[in-house]
Amino acid sequence: MISLIDALADGNTDDASWRRHLLPIWGSKVVPHCLGKGLVIEPMSGLGAQGYYLATEIGADYFGFDIEPAVVAAARAKNLRRASFECLDALSFPRPKRRADVLLLGYEAINAFPWPIQTKLLDWCGAVCAQNATLIIDFLSREARLPRFDLHHESRTLNTFIPRGDRLLTLSWELPNLLPRRSTRFTPYTKDLIDKLRELGGVVVDCQEPFSNAPTTKQCLTQMKTLIVKMP
Ligand SMILES: C[S@@+](CC[C@H](N)C(=O)[O-])C[C@H]1O[C@@H](n2cnc3c(N)ncnc32)[C@H](O)[C@@H]1O
């Protein structure tokens, strides 16, 4: 099986396709809401591809953090301009030195945790956002209608999706070696997420599925929603 770093870096992986074809589409939806902002913060940043893309498009500084030391080392080794990376656990709810003008919970960040922890993460977002910050949340909602089977051609992975309450189990077999892999995502209802954001004083200005017509075979991505929230 490929390592997390290989998956996050360019190569013949799902993540490479996400970067090559999809980031500009995502950017066209979010950039107009972030112009003039000074600092983008991205928890669970991986190598920072998504948040750093946004930061460069709007001419902002970037701060990303990730729990995996090897991922942080690889991100730092890229020597990106106006970017810094730290090894931090998002669930320690760290307080960065500067508040975020744009806070990004990117693809698969919020879905990594069950709802009680998602709400704590959103409380943390409220605490680290500067005044009038833009909060961007990519997520797969409980309403998503995924096929039971999905052959993701680019990485030649066969996926089976099994929804169980708030969990979406994905069983994957990578071809040709057929190594099995199991992953779990926690899918919130869109309404619950929006109600929670309103409780924090946020105003939802946009909620789209940016990749609904995008050139990807990855069904989860076509149904990913992007919420854009103006914070108080
Ligand atoms: C799907 S990847 C990030 C993808 C990123 N949006 C991109 O486009 O490259 C998820 C990342 O979350 C990190 N992660 C998982 N749990 C974490 C936690 N509790 N705190 C910080 N990072 C975490 C993983 O190490 C992994 O790098």
The ligand as an ORCA input file, in Angstrom:
! r2SCAN-3c Opt
* xyz 0 1
  C      -6.973     13.693      3.569
  S      -5.472     14.292      4.268
  C      -5.446     16.047      3.957
  C      -5.757     16.459      2.589
  C      -5.576     17.912      2.314
  N      -6.862     18.607      2.405
  C      -4.962     18.024      0.923
  O      -5.641     18.435     -0.006
  O      -3.804     17.660      0.780
  C      -5.865     14.237      5.985
  C      -4.700     14.650      6.886
  O      -5.205     14.810      8.231
  C      -4.176     14.465      9.126
  N      -4.792     14.236     10.463
  C      -5.574     13.203     10.848
  N      -5.969     13.379     12.132
  C      -5.428     14.548     12.561
  C      -5.477     15.275     13.788
  N      -6.140     14.808     14.856
  N      -4.803     16.449     13.871
  C      -4.112     16.932     12.800
  N      -4.019     16.272     11.612
  C      -4.667     15.102     11.492
  C      -3.528     13.250      8.484
  O      -2.219     13.043      8.961
  C      -3.575     13.630      6.986
  O      -2.371     14.235      6.560
*
